[in-house]
Amino acid sequence: MADREGHPEPEEMQFGKLLAALADPLRRRVIAELIEAPDGTARHCASFGFEVSKATLTHHFRVLREAGLIWHFDRGNSRAASLRRQDIETRFPGLLALVAAEVALARS
């Protein structure tokens, strides 16, 4: 059962929900940046520099959280996100490598 913040347990993560979350380019960029960061990195949501409204940003991070891709938690007067790397790799091996490869391909 999801915790009070809406983070699903690893066994509750659904492949379709993860793919739907990753279908959006902005959300995929969040995950790609967290993949490239050292494990355990937590970033404030505003640090990604997206030029969208606060409500839109909140929506995107909620989708990522509910899919099980990120831990989303309070940090002072803002929210921070970190990648659930181990949970994702255990449940869906290779998924993060595919996202990273897609980003690398887009950069070349």
Secondary structure, DSSP 8 states (H G I E B T S, - for coil): ---TT----GGG--HHHHHHHHTSHHHHHHHHHHHHS-TT-EEEGGGG---S-HHHHHHHHHHHHHHTSEEEEEETTEEEEEE-HHHHHHHSTTHHHHHHHHHHHHH-
